Amino acid sequence: MKPDPAFLLDIEQKSYGVFLVPQALGSPYIPAQKEFVVPYQIKSVMGFGGMLPMLDIFVIIIFL
């Protein structure tokens, strides 16, 4: 069965979680401080995601 692309337009199906960590350095929400935040000079992190009607999930995480 081929998924119908119209499900992307269904407003009732949209529920996105959004988060922001404005200060990545020293944040307890980002555990890999020495291995990731410090070497790559990560300043903040933003992310969002949700579940699609076909029970697939998506997550976008942006490291600034």
CHARMM-style PDB file with segment names, atoms N, HN, CA, C and O in Angstrom:
ATOM      1  N   MET     1       0.838  -1.182   0.000  1.00  0.00      PROA
ATOM      2  CA  MET     1       0.000   0.000   0.000  1.00  0.00      PROA
ATOM      3  C   MET     1       0.880   1.242   0.000  1.00  0.00      PROA
ATOM      4  O   MET     1       1.799   1.357   0.810  1.00  0.00      PROA
ATOM      5  N   LYS     2       0.603   2.153  -0.892  1.00  0.00      PROA
ATOM      6  HN  LYS     2      -0.144   2.059  -1.550  1.00  0.00      PROA
ATOM      7  CA  LYS     2       1.376   3.377  -1.026  1.00  0.00      PROA
ATOM      8  C   LYS     2       0.763   4.476  -0.157  1.00  0.00      PROA
ATOM      9  O   LYS     2      -0.439   4.726  -0.252  1.00  0.00      PROA
ATOM     10  N   PRO     3       1.582   5.156   0.712  1.00  0.00      PROA
ATOM     11  CA  PRO     3       1.016   6.203   1.568  1.00  0.00      PROA
ATOM     12  C   PRO     3       0.479   7.378   0.752  1.00  0.00      PROA
ATOM     13  O   PRO     3       1.043   7.753  -0.276  1.00  0.00      PROA
ATOM     14  N   ASP     4      -0.614   7.940   1.232  1.00  0.00      PROA
ATOM     15  HN  ASP     4      -1.072   7.635   2.067  1.00  0.00      PROA
ATOM     16  CA  ASP     4      -1.238   9.089   0.590  1.00  0.00      PROA
ATOM     17  C   ASP     4      -0.541  10.360   1.074  1.00  0.00      PROA
ATOM     18  O   ASP     4      -0.544  10.617   2.278  1.00  0.00      PROA
ATOM     19  N   PRO     5       0.066  11.180   0.177  1.00  0.00      PROA
ATOM     20  CA  PRO     5       0.752  12.396   0.625  1.00  0.00      PROA
ATOM     21  C   PRO     5      -0.174  13.438   1.223  1.00  0.00      PROA
ATOM     22  O   PRO     5       0.304  14.402   1.823  1.00  0.00      PROA
ATOM     23  N   ALA     6      -1.488  13.278   1.081  1.00  0.00      PROA
ATOM     24  HN  ALA     6      -1.876  12.496   0.594  1.00  0.00      PROA
ATOM     25  CA  ALA     6      -2.435  14.247   1.639  1.00  0.00      PROA
ATOM     26  C   ALA     6      -2.421  14.250   3.166  1.00  0.00      PROA
ATOM     27  O   ALA     6      -2.859  15.220   3.784  1.00  0.00      PROA
ATOM     28  N   PHE     7      -1.922  13.170   3.785  1.00  0.00      PROA
ATOM     29  HN  PHE     7      -1.566  12.382   3.283  1.00  0.00      PROA
ATOM     30  CA  PHE     7      -1.907  13.136   5.240  1.00  0.00      PROA
ATOM     31  C   PHE     7      -1.011  14.229   5.815  1.00  0.00      PROA
ATOM     32  O   PHE     7      -1.196  14.622   6.967  1.00  0.00      PROA
ATOM     33  N   LEU     8      -0.055  14.728   5.050  1.00  0.00      PROA
ATOM     34  HN  LEU     8       0.095  14.409   4.114  1.00  0.00      PROA
ATOM     35  CA  LEU     8       0.809  15.812   5.524  1.00  0.00      PROA
ATOM     36  C   LEU     8       0.047  17.119   5.703  1.00  0.00      PROA
ATOM     37  O   LEU     8       0.490  17.998   6.443  1.00  0.00      PROA
ATOM     38  N   LEU     9      -1.077  17.251   5.042  1.00  0.00      PROA
ATOM     39  HN  LEU     9      -1.436  16.537   4.441  1.00  0.00      PROA
ATOM     40  CA  LEU     9      -1.850  18.483   5.095  1.00  0.00      PROA
ATOM     41  C   LEU     9      -2.952  18.452   6.145  1.00  0.00      PROA
ATOM     42  O   LEU     9      -3.634  19.455   6.358  1.00  0.00      PROA
ATOM     43  N   ASP    10      -3.133  17.317   6.799  1.00  0.00      PROA
ATOM     44  HN  ASP    10      -2.579  16.502   6.626  1.00  0.00      PROA
ATOM     45  CA  ASP    10      -4.191  17.177   7.787  1.00  0.00      PROA
ATOM     46  C   ASP    10      -3.793  17.897   9.074  1.00  0.00      PROA
ATOM     47  O   ASP    10      -2.922  17.425   9.805  1.00  0.00      PROA
ATOM     48  N   ILE    11      -4.422  19.026   9.352  1.00  0.00      PROA
ATOM     49  HN  ILE    11      -5.130  19.409   8.759  1.00  0.00      PROA
ATOM     50  CA  ILE    11      -4.088  19.856  10.506  1.00  0.00      PROA
ATOM     51  C   ILE    11      -4.260  19.096  11.819  1.00  0.00      PROA
ATOM     52  O   ILE    11      -3.486  19.302  12.753  1.00  0.00      PROA
ATOM     53  N   GLU    12      -5.259  18.223  11.904  1.00  0.00      PROA
ATOM     54  HN  GLU    12      -5.888  18.056  11.145  1.00  0.00      PROA
ATOM     55  CA  GLU    12      -5.528  17.513  13.150  1.00  0.00      PROA
ATOM     56  C   GLU    12      -4.402  16.562  13.519  1.00  0.00      PROA
ATOM     57  O   GLU    12      -4.263  16.209  14.691  1.00  0.00      PROA
ATOM     58  N   GLN    13      -3.609  16.144  12.575  1.00  0.00      PROA
ATOM     59  HN  GLN    13      -3.722  16.431  11.623  1.00  0.00      PROA
ATOM     60  CA  GLN    13      -2.541  15.189  12.826  1.00  0.00      PROA
ATOM     61  C   GLN    13      -1.238  15.855  13.271  1.00  0.00      PROA
ATOM     62  O   GLN    13      -0.290  15.150  13.616  1.00  0.00      PROA
ATOM     63  N   LYS    14      -1.158  17.178  13.276  1.00  0.00      PROA
ATOM     64  HN  LYS    14      -1.929  17.751  12.995  1.00  0.00      PROA
ATOM     65  CA  LYS    14       0.100  17.863  13.586  1.00  0.00      PROA
ATOM     66  C   LYS    14       0.230  18.121  15.084  1.00  0.00      PROA
ATOM     67  O   LYS    14      -0.607  18.788  15.692  1.00  0.00      PROA
ATOM     68  N   SER    15       1.269  17.591  15.649  1.00  0.00      PROA
ATOM     69  HN  SER    15       1.949  17.048  15.155  1.00  0.00      PROA
ATOM     70  CA  SER    15       1.595  17.831  17.048  1.00  0.00      PROA
ATOM     71  C   SER    15       3.111  17.747  17.162  1.00  0.00      PROA
ATOM     72  O   SER    15       3.675  16.653  17.133  1.00  0.00      PROA
ATOM     73  N   TYR    16       3.774  18.891  17.293  1.00  0.00      PROA
ATOM     74  HN  TYR    16       3.317  19.779  17.317  1.00  0.00      PROA
ATOM     75  CA  TYR    16       5.228  18.932  17.298  1.00  0.00      PROA
ATOM     76  C   TYR    16       5.747  19.364  18.661  1.00  0.00      PROA
ATOM     77  O   TYR    16       5.263  20.336  19.241  1.00  0.00      PROA
ATOM     78  N   GLY    17       6.723  18.644  19.162  1.00  0.00      PROA
ATOM     79  HN  GLY    17       7.116  17.854  18.691  1.00  0.00      PROA
ATOM     80  CA  GLY    17       7.401  19.044  20.384  1.00  0.00      PROA
ATOM     81  C   GLY    17       8.602  19.895  20.004  1.00  0.00      PROA
ATOM     82  O   GLY    17       9.352  19.532  19.098  1.00  0.00      PROA
ATOM     83  N   VAL    18       8.794  21.000  20.670  1.00  0.00      PROA
ATOM     84  HN  VAL    18       8.185  21.295  21.406  1.00  0.00      PROA
ATOM     85  CA  VAL    18       9.906  21.900  20.381  1.00  0.00      PROA
ATOM     86  C   VAL    18      10.693  22.119  21.669  1.00  0.00      PROA
ATOM     87  O   VAL    18      10.111  22.273  22.743  1.00  0.00      PROA
ATOM     88  N   PHE    19      12.022  22.132  21.553  1.00  0.00      PROA
ATOM     89  HN  PHE    19      12.495  22.007  20.681  1.00  0.00      PROA
ATOM     90  CA  PHE    19      12.826  22.457  22.723  1.00  0.00      PROA
ATOM     91  C   PHE    19      13.976  23.367  22.328  1.00  0.00      PROA
ATOM     92  O   PHE    19      14.396  23.397  21.171  1.00  0.00      PROA
ATOM     93  N   LEU    20      14.473  24.102  23.299  1.00  0.00      PROA
ATOM     94  HN  LEU    20      14.132  24.078  24.239  1.00  0.00      PROA
ATOM     95  CA  LEU    20      15.604  25.004  23.101  1.00  0.00      PROA
ATOM     96  C   LEU    20      16.488  24.945  24.331  1.00  0.00      PROA
ATOM     97  O   LEU    20      16.016  25.089  25.458  1.00  0.00      PROA
ATOM     98  N   VAL    21      17.766  24.735  24.104  1.00  0.00      PROA
ATOM     99  HN  VAL    21      18.150  24.618  23.188  1.00  0.00      PROA
ATOM    100  CA  VAL    21      18.770  24.831  25.165  1.00  0.00      PROA
ATOM    101  C   VAL    21      19.634  26.030  24.775  1.00  0.00      PROA
ATOM    102  O   VAL    21      20.553  25.885  23.969  1.00  0.00      PROA
ATOM    103  N   PRO    22      19.355  27.213  25.330  1.00  0.00      PROA
ATOM    104  CA  PRO    22      20.049  28.427  24.889  1.00  0.00      PROA
ATOM    105  C   PRO    22      21.535  28.456  25.236  1.00  0.00      PROA
ATOM    106  O   PRO    22      22.319  29.086  24.526  1.00  0.00      PROA
ATOM    107  N   GLN    23      21.930  27.788  26.309  1.00  0.00      PROA
ATOM    108  HN  GLN    23      21.293  27.277  26.886  1.00  0.00      PROA
ATOM    109  CA  GLN    23      23.334  27.757  26.729  1.00  0.00      PROA
ATOM    110  C   GLN    23      23.768  26.299  26.822  1.00  0.00      PROA
ATOM    111  O   GLN    23      23.521  25.644  27.835  1.00  0.00      PROA
ATOM    112  N   ALA    24      24.412  25.784  25.776  1.00  0.00      PROA
ATOM    113  HN  ALA    24      24.613  26.316  24.954  1.00  0.00      PROA
ATOM    114  CA  ALA    24      24.780  24.368  25.741  1.00  0.00      PROA
ATOM    115  C   ALA    24      25.903  24.042  26.714  1.00  0.00      PROA
ATOM    116  O   ALA    24      25.880  22.988  27.350  1.00  0.00      PROA
ATOM    117  N   LEU    25      26.875  24.918  26.839  1.00  0.00      PROA
ATOM    118  HN  LEU    25      26.894  25.774  26.322  1.00  0.00      PROA
ATOM    119  CA  LEU    25      28.016  24.665  27.703  1.00  0.00      PROA
ATOM    120  C   LEU    25      27.561  24.610  29.165  1.00  0.00      PROA
ATOM    121  O   LEU    25      27.014  25.576  29.697  1.00  0.00      PROA
ATOM    122  N   GLY    26      27.799  23.471  29.793  1.00  0.00      PROA
ATOM    123  HN  GLY    26      28.244  22.687  29.360  1.00  0.00      PROA
ATOM    124  CA  GLY    26      27.415  23.284  31.189  1.00  0.00      PROA
ATOM    125  C   GLY    26      25.984  22.847  31.405  1.00  0.00      PROA
ATOM    126  O   GLY    26      25.577  22.648  32.550  1.00  0.00      PROA
ATOM    127  N   SER    27      25.207  22.690  30.351  1.00  0.00      PROA
ATOM    128  HN  SER    27      25.537  22.851  29.421  1.00  0.00      PROA
ATOM    129  CA  SER    27      23.806  22.300  30.494  1.00  0.00      PROA
ATOM    130  C   SER    27      23.681  20.819  30.868  1.00  0.00      PROA
ATOM    131  O   SER    27      24.329  19.971  30.255  1.00  0.00      PROA
ATOM    132  N   PRO    28      22.853  20.505  31.867  1.00  0.00      PROA
ATOM    133  CA  PRO    28      22.640  19.097  32.218  1.00  0.00      PROA
ATOM    134  C   PRO    28      21.837  18.343  31.151  1.00  0.00      PROA
ATOM    135  O   PRO    28      21.783  17.113  31.182  1.00  0.00      PROA
ATOM    136  N   TYR    29      21.218  19.054  30.218  1.00  0.00      PROA
ATOM    137  HN  TYR    29      21.262  20.053  30.193  1.00  0.00      PROA
ATOM    138  CA  TYR    29      20.428  18.423  29.155  1.00  0.00      PROA
ATOM    139  C   TYR    29      21.289  17.902  28.013  1.00  0.00      PROA
ATOM    140  O   TYR    29      20.811  17.145  27.168  1.00  0.00      PROA
ATOM    141  N   ILE    30      22.564  18.305  27.985  1.00  0.00      PROA
ATOM    142  HN  ILE    30      22.952  18.920  28.672  1.00  0.00      PROA
ATOM    143  CA  ILE    30      23.490  17.829  26.955  1.00  0.00      PROA
ATOM    144  C   ILE    30      24.664  17.170  27.678  1.00  0.00      PROA
ATOM    145  O   ILE    30      25.610  17.850  28.074  1.00  0.00      PROA
ATOM    146  N   PRO    31      24.605  15.845  27.850  1.00  0.00      PROA
ATOM    147  CA  PRO    31      25.610  15.167  28.672  1.00  0.00      PROA
ATOM    148  C   PRO    31      27.010  15.091  28.064  1.00  0.00      PROA
ATOM    149  O   PRO    31      27.982  14.984  28.812  1.00  0.00      PROA
ATOM    150  N   ALA    32      27.151  15.142  26.763  1.00  0.00      PROA
ATOM    151  HN  ALA    32      26.362  15.229  26.155  1.00  0.00      PROA
ATOM    152  CA  ALA    32      28.456  14.970  26.122  1.00  0.00      PROA
ATOM    153  C   ALA    32      29.209  16.301  26.043  1.00  0.00      PROA
ATOM    154  O   ALA    32      29.527  16.777  24.953  1.00  0.00      PROA
ATOM    155  N   GLN    33      29.485  16.885  27.183  1.00  0.00      PROA
ATOM    156  HN  GLN    33      29.227  16.498  28.068  1.00  0.00      PROA
ATOM    157  CA  GLN    33      30.147  18.190  27.222  1.00  0.00      PROA
ATOM    158  C   GLN    33      31.575  18.109  26.674  1.00  0.00      PROA
ATOM    159  O   GLN    33      31.908  18.820  25.725  1.00  0.00      PROA
ATOM    160  N   LYS    34      32.415  17.260  27.252  1.00  0.00      PROA
ATOM    161  HN  LYS    34      32.144  16.682  28.023  1.00  0.00      PROA
ATOM    162  CA  LYS    34      33.829  17.173  26.846  1.00  0.00      PROA
ATOM    163  C   LYS    34      34.004  16.592  25.451  1.00  0.00      PROA
ATOM    164  O   LYS    34      34.917  16.975  24.720  1.00  0.00      PROA
ATOM    165  N   GLU    35      33.120  15.663  25.084  1.00  0.00      PROA
ATOM    166  HN  GLU    35      32.378  15.352  25.677  1.00  0.00      PROA
ATOM    167  CA  GLU    35      33.264  14.954  23.813  1.00  0.00      PROA
ATOM    168  C   GLU    35      32.621  15.674  22.636  1.00  0.00      PROA
ATOM    169  O   GLU    35      32.984  15.417  21.489  1.00  0.00      PROA
ATOM    170  N   PHE    36      31.662  16.580  22.900  1.00  0.00      PROA
ATOM    171  HN  PHE    36      31.366  16.788  23.832  1.00  0.00      PROA
ATOM    172  CA  PHE    36      30.899  17.179  21.801  1.00  0.00      PROA
ATOM    173  C   PHE    36      30.787  18.698  21.891  1.00  0.00      PROA
ATOM    174  O   PHE    36      31.163  19.408  20.958  1.00  0.00      PROA
ATOM    175  N   VAL    37      30.272  19.191  23.009  1.00  0.00      PROA
ATOM    176  HN  VAL    37      29.967  18.614  23.767  1.00  0.00      PROA
ATOM    177  CA  VAL    37      30.017  20.630  23.145  1.00  0.00      PROA
ATOM    178  C   VAL    37      31.308  21.430  23.082  1.00  0.00      PROA
ATOM    179  O   VAL    37      31.396  22.401  22.330  1.00  0.00      PROA
ATOM    180  N   VAL    38      32.306  21.042  23.856  1.00  0.00      PROA
ATOM    181  HN  VAL    38      32.234  20.254  24.467  1.00  0.00      PROA
ATOM    182  CA  VAL    38      33.556  21.804  23.913  1.00  0.00      PROA
ATOM    183  C   VAL    38      34.343  21.725  22.606  1.00  0.00      PROA
ATOM    184  O   VAL    38      34.708  22.771  22.069  1.00  0.00      PROA
ATOM    185  N   PRO    39      34.625  20.522  22.061  1.00  0.00      PROA
ATOM    186  CA  PRO    39      35.438  20.472  20.838  1.00  0.00      PROA
ATOM    187  C   PRO    39      34.790  21.157  19.628  1.00  0.00      PROA
ATOM    188  O   PRO    39      35.488  21.748  18.805  1.00  0.00      PROA
ATOM    189  N   TYR    40      33.475  21.079  19.519  1.00  0.00      PROA
ATOM    190  HN  TYR    40      32.907  20.599  20.187  1.00  0.00      PROA
ATOM    191  CA  TYR    40      32.790  21.662  18.364  1.00  0.00      PROA
ATOM    192  C   TYR    40      32.223  23.053  18.647  1.00  0.00      PROA
ATOM    193  O   TYR    40      31.541  23.635  17.803  1.00  0.00      PROA
ATOM    194  N   GLN    41      32.508  23.582  19.834  1.00  0.00      PROA
ATOM    195  HN  GLN    41      33.063  23.109  20.520  1.00  0.00      PROA
ATOM    196  CA  GLN    41      32.095  24.925  20.238  1.00  0.00      PROA
ATOM    197  C   GLN    41      30.592  25.148  20.062  1.00  0.00      PROA
ATOM    198  O   GLN    41      30.161  26.171  19.529  1.00  0.00      PROA
ATOM    199  N   ILE    42      29.805  24.173  20.520  1.00  0.00      PROA
ATOM    200  HN  ILE    42      30.156  23.343  20.953  1.00  0.00      PROA
ATOM    201  CA  ILE    42      28.350  24.257  20.430  1.00  0.00      PROA
ATOM    202  C   ILE    42      27.866  25.321  21.414  1.00  0.00      PROA
ATOM    203  O   ILE    42      28.181  25.255  22.603  1.00  0.00      PROA
ATOM    204  N   LYS    43      27.117  26.280  20.934  1.00  0.00      PROA
ATOM    205  HN  LYS    43      26.862  26.333  19.968  1.00  0.00      PROA
ATOM    206  CA  LYS    43      26.610  27.368  21.777  1.00  0.00      PROA
ATOM    207  C   LYS    43      25.199  27.099  22.285  1.00  0.00      PROA
ATOM    208  O   LYS    43      24.903  27.343  23.454  1.00  0.00      PROA
ATOM    209  N   SER    44      24.329  26.597  21.415  1.00  0.00      PROA
ATOM    210  HN  SER    44      24.570  26.398  20.465  1.00  0.00      PROA
ATOM    211  CA  SER    44      22.954  26.305  21.804  1.00  0.00      PROA
ATOM    212  C   SER    44      22.414  25.178  20.932  1.00  0.00      PROA
ATOM    213  O   SER    44      22.989  24.832  19.900  1.00  0.00      PROA
ATOM    214  N   VAL    45      21.296  24.616  21.376  1.00  0.00      PROA
ATOM    215  HN  VAL    45      20.828  24.897  22.214  1.00  0.00      PROA
ATOM    216  CA  VAL    45      20.690  23.488  20.667  1.00  0.00      PROA
ATOM    217  C   VAL    45      19.189  23.727  20.576  1.00  0.00      PROA
ATOM    218  O   VAL    45      18.544  24.123  21.548  1.00  0.00      PROA
ATOM    219  N   MET    46      18.652  23.480  19.394  1.00  0.00      PROA
ATOM    220  HN  MET    46      19.176  23.159  18.605  1.00  0.00      PROA
ATOM    221  CA  MET    46      17.213  23.594  19.187  1.00  0.00      PROA
ATOM    222  C   MET    46      16.744  22.335  18.487  1.00  0.00      PROA
ATOM    223  O   MET    46      17.452  21.787  17.642  1.00  0.00      PROA
ATOM    224  N   GLY    47      15.557  21.877  18.836  1.00  0.00      PROA
ATOM    225  HN  GLY    47      14.982  22.322  19.522  1.00  0.00      PROA
ATOM    226  CA  GLY    47      15.043  20.680  18.201  1.00  0.00      PROA
ATOM    227  C   GLY    47      13.527  20.650  18.181  1.00  0.00      PROA
ATOM    228  O   GLY    47      12.859  21.327  18.963  1.00  0.00      PROA
ATOM    229  N   PHE    48      13.008  19.857  17.274  1.00  0.00      PROA
ATOM    230  HN  PHE    48      13.551  19.308  16.639  1.00  0.00      PROA
ATOM    231  CA  PHE    48      11.568  19.632  17.199  1.00  0.00      PROA
ATOM    232  C   PHE    48      11.323  18.290  16.533  1.00  0.00      PROA
ATOM    233  O   PHE    48      12.194  17.743  15.858  1.00  0.00      PROA
ATOM    234  N   GLY    49      10.137  17.779  16.734  1.00  0.00      PROA
ATOM    235  HN  GLY    49       9.429  18.223  17.283  1.00  0.00      PROA
ATOM    236  CA  GLY    49       9.798  16.498  16.143  1.00  0.00      PROA
ATOM    237  C   GLY    49       8.349  16.162  16.412  1.00  0.00      PROA
ATOM    238  O   GLY    49       7.619  16.929  17.040  1.00  0.00      PROA
ATOM    239  N   GLY    50       7.953  15.025  15.937  1.00  0.00      PROA
ATOM    240  HN  GLY    50       8.546  14.402  15.427  1.00  0.00      PROA
ATOM    241  CA  GLY    50       6.579  14.601  16.129  1.00  0.00      PROA
ATOM    242  C   GLY    50       6.336  13.245  15.513  1.00  0.00      PROA
ATOM    243  O   GLY    50       7.254  12.584  15.027  1.00  0.00      PROA
ATOM    244  N   MET    51       5.097  12.849  15.543  1.00  0.00      PROA
ATOM    245  HN  MET    51       4.351  13.386  15.938  1.00  0.00      PROA
ATOM    246  CA  MET    51       4.711  11.562  14.978  1.00  0.00      PROA
ATOM    247  C   MET    51       3.802  11.799  13.781  1.00  0.00      PROA
ATOM    248  O   MET    51       2.869  12.600  13.831  1.00  0.00      PROA
ATOM    249  N   LEU    52       4.096  11.094  12.723  1.00  0.00      PROA
ATOM    250  HN  LEU    52       4.855  10.443  12.682  1.00  0.00      PROA
ATOM    251  CA  LEU    52       3.280  11.164  11.524  1.00  0.00      PROA
ATOM    252  C   LEU    52       2.152  10.134  11.616  1.00  0.00      PROA
ATOM    253  O   LEU    52       2.258   9.176  12.382  1.00  0.00      PROA
ATOM    254  N   PRO    53       1.090  10.315  10.857  1.00  0.00      PROA
ATOM    255  CA  PRO    53      -0.063   9.401  10.947  1.00  0.00      PROA
ATOM    256  C   PRO    53       0.267   7.931  10.684  1.00  0.00      PROA
ATOM    257  O   PRO    53      -0.431   7.049  11.184  1.00  0.00      PROA
ATOM    258  N   MET    54       1.311   7.656   9.916  1.00  0.00      PROA
ATOM    259  HN  MET    54       1.878   8.372   9.510  1.00  0.00      PROA
ATOM    260  CA  MET    54       1.671   6.257   9.628  1.00  0.00      PROA
ATOM    261  C   MET    54       2.503   5.662  10.771  1.00  0.00      PROA
ATOM    262  O   MET    54       3.116   4.607  10.609  1.00  0.00      PROA
ATOM    263  N   LEU    55       2.522   6.341  11.927  1.00  0.00      PROA
ATOM    264  HN  LEU    55       2.024   7.198  12.059  1.00  0.00      PROA
ATOM    265  CA  LEU    55       3.249   5.952  13.131  1.00  0.00      PROA
ATOM    266  C   LEU    55       4.767   6.029  12.967  1.00  0.00      PROA
ATOM    267  O   LEU    55       5.512   5.405  13.723  1.00  0.00      PROA
ATOM    268  N   ASP    56       5.215   6.788  11.985  1.00  0.00      PROA
ATOM    269  HN  ASP    56       4.610   7.294  11.370  1.00  0.00      PROA
ATOM    270  CA  ASP    56       6.631   7.098  11.856  1.00  0.00      PROA
ATOM    271  C   ASP    56       6.905   8.357  12.665  1.00  0.00      PROA
ATOM    272  O   ASP    56       6.042   9.227  12.775  1.00  0.00      PROA
ATOM    273  N   ILE    57       8.098   8.456  13.230  1.00  0.00      PROA
ATOM    274  HN  ILE    57       8.799   7.749  13.141  1.00  0.00      PROA
ATOM    275  CA  ILE    57       8.446   9.672  13.965  1.00  0.00      PROA
ATOM    276  C   ILE    57       9.565  10.402  13.226  1.00  0.00      PROA
ATOM    277  O   ILE    57      10.320   9.803  12.460  1.00  0.00      PROA
ATOM    278  N   PHE    58       9.651  11.690  13.471  1.00  0.00      PROA
ATOM    279  HN  PHE    58       9.037  12.176  14.093  1.00  0.00      PROA
ATOM    280  CA  PHE    58      10.757  12.456  12.914  1.00  0.00      PROA
ATOM    281  C   PHE    58      11.275  13.398  13.991  1.00  0.00      PROA
ATOM    282  O   PHE    58      10.522  13.864  14.846  1.00  0.00      PROA
ATOM    283  N   VAL    59      12.570  13.667  13.931  1.00  0.00      PROA
ATOM    284  HN  VAL    59      13.181  13.288  13.236  1.00  0.00      PROA
ATOM    285  CA  VAL    59      13.227  14.549  14.877  1.00  0.00      PROA
ATOM    286  C   VAL    59      14.269  15.352  14.129  1.00  0.00      PROA
ATOM    287  O   VAL    59      15.064  14.797  13.370  1.00  0.00      PROA
ATOM    288  N   ILE    60      14.268  16.662  14.342  1.00  0.00      PROA
ATOM    289  HN  ILE    60      13.622  17.112  14.959  1.00  0.00      PROA
ATOM    290  CA  ILE    60      15.285  17.543  13.776  1.00  0.00      PROA
ATOM    291  C   ILE    60      15.993  18.205  14.949  1.00  0.00      PROA
ATOM    292  O   ILE    60      15.350  18.838  15.787  1.00  0.00      PROA
ATOM    293  N   ILE    61      17.315  18.063  15.012  1.00  0.00      PROA
ATOM    294  HN  ILE    61      17.837  17.549  14.332  1.00  0.00      PROA
ATOM    295  CA  ILE    61      18.091  18.698  16.071  1.00  0.00      PROA
ATOM    296  C   ILE    61      19.131  19.586  15.401  1.00  0.00      PROA
ATOM    297  O   ILE    61      19.873  19.143  14.524  1.00  0.00      PROA
ATOM    298  N   ILE    62      19.173  20.841  15.826  1.00  0.00      PROA
ATOM    299  HN  ILE    62      18.570  21.201  16.539  1.00  0.00      PROA
ATOM    300  CA  ILE    62      20.084  21.818  15.233  1.00  0.00      PROA
ATOM    301  C   ILE    62      21.070  22.263  16.311  1.00  0.00      PROA
ATOM    302  O   ILE    62      20.677  22.760  17.366  1.00  0.00      PROA
ATOM    303  N   PHE    63      22.349  22.075  16.027  1.00  0.00      PROA
ATOM    304  HN  PHE    63      22.669  21.671  15.170  1.00  0.00      PROA
ATOM    305  CA  PHE    63      23.399  22.513  16.927  1.00  0.00      PROA
ATOM    306  C   PHE    63      23.990  23.797  16.368  1.00  0.00      PROA
ATOM    307  O   PHE    63      24.460  23.827  15.231  1.00  0.00      PROA
ATOM    308  N   LEU    64      23.967  24.857  17.169  1.00  0.00      PROA
ATOM    309  HN  LEU    64      23.585  24.832  18.092  1.00  0.00      PROA
ATOM    310  CA  LEU    64      24.468  26.143  16.714  1.00  0.00      PROA
ATOM    311  C   LEU    64      25.780  26.463  17.397  1.00  0.00      PROA
ATOM    312  OT1 LEU    64      26.366  27.515  17.144  1.00  0.00      PROA
TER     313      LEU     64
END
